[in-house]
Amino acid sequence: MKYDSIFDVIGHIMVGPSSSHTAGACRIAYVTYQLLGDIPTQAEIILLGSFSETYKGHGTDKAIVAGLLGFKPDDERIRKAFFFAEEKGMKFKIKKGDLGGDFHPNSVLLHVKKGSKKIEVIGSSIGGGNIIIIEIDGYEAGFNTDLPTLVVVHKDLPGIISKITSVIAKHKINIDSMKLTKNIRKREALTWIEINSTISEELSSEIEKLENVKLVRVLNV
Amino acid sequence: MFESFIHFYDEFTKSKIDDVAEFIILEEIHTTEKTKKEILDRVDTIYNTMKKSLENALSEKTILPIEEAIGQSDKLTSEPFFLDKNMKEAVYWTMSIAEYNSGMGVIVACPTAGSSGVFPAVLFKAEEKLKKSKEDSLKALIVGGIVGAIIGNKATLSGSEGGCQAEVGVASAMSAAAITYLAGGSLNQIFEAISLCLINLMGLVCDPVAGLVISPCIKRNTIGVMNAFLASELALSGVSSIIPVDEVVAAMNNVGKKLAYELKETGLGGIANTPTAREIRKRIFEE
């Protein structure tokens, strides 16, 4: 089920004109900003499907640039996103693309980097400002960021999940849902964990300190 | 979340709670683990944001990339010819909010931004006309919310997947449900209002000129408002849609799937593909 709460339908306060093309697009980019952990210095924005047909009219381009700058979908600055991108030193390219896969009509592929940090995200805007993060760096994801989400990249070794979950349990937090995807070749895995309460910095830094954990990100949208 | 309207009906009947909104709040507490206060506070924020969007929309001048579309709502402050004063004002409100949204103003998507003018215009007008309190309206908002969620799970709330019937059509159905509740209608009457709304706008395509949420979107919000008042009036008078609401939603979903790609928010078909629309597109994007 896509909508679990009345607020999935009437809860999105946002800048118009289109919940899917403006707000949802901004949200995917905002998640990408949180995953990178910084404002990128370079961004490649590849628009797919309906996004590529009508992005100018809906301000999809501005919304995505705004999200990468760390602006949320209800931020009045979205309409001036290009100005702020220049001010904050973010270079971006917008292209039309086709991944050939079975993607939702409103999808975007984002390649962003800053220094040695880089990340690649595919996200779909499924209507009403709701999104699904489809892929992160080639790992299948599938979460929607309606709840605070913890994303952990770690070595694919026995026992590592129990170490992560025991840190969460120690903080007396109940996990809502979680999923692990492996990259066999790199012997790494990406785990995402949805939690029905705020994720503290203390919790994320404790997980970051665990052996064989490579990256921890907290997504709050 | 309820799997269907009939599931919602059965659970409500079993619960022995007499107020539909109170019953929905309990379901919301159950599924989201939030407290009643947290839920009501959030509904209050939504209501206040809708009010503020309307106030801003009526007072600010909205700049739109299609010149011809600027300031059209202001023409509706004139004396009515056919509608009564209240209905004309509701239409004025919805057009103003829809224009404000198109100009990148802050709104509440309900269910989407493109259809965000419908619900507040219908709700605030019904509240005023029925002399209801804000507390009553907050409950009506909750009823509207659950209707959107059930339809969204069974069909879609995205114009790119289901056409405008999924946006203005659903906004209209959510509003009709909310005001039928506000007027004291039964759950059956609420369901009839939803069915009538969706049936009357079934097949509505999404064909934005130049891909912009301006034309015909802003005016489609007005039919969403009139359709909601009409459907609610019919339902409260005892008129039946004949077809049960879950079947109507399934039909709407099928129709949405059958709509051509050009008619689902791509800006390539329907009104968007008329000679004038093509000219507007050229003017905007080739400048």
Interface residues (C-beta under 8 A of the other chain):
Chain A: M1 K2 Y3 D4 S5 I6 F7 D8 V9 I10 G11 H12 I13 M14 V15 G16 P17 S18 S19 S20 H21 T22 A23 G49 S50 E53 T54 Y55 K56 G57 H58 G59 D74 E76 I78 R79 H104 P105 N106 I126 G127 G128 G129 N196
Chain B: M1 I24 E28 T31 T32 E33 R42 T45 I46 T49 P65 Y100 N101 S102 G103 M104 G105 V106 I107 V108 A109 C110 P111 T112 A113 G114 S116 F119 L141 I142 G144 G145 I146 G148 A149 I150 G152 N153 T156 L157 S158 G159 S160 E161 A166 M174 P208 A210 G211 L212 V213 I214 K264 E265 T266 G267 L268 I284 F285
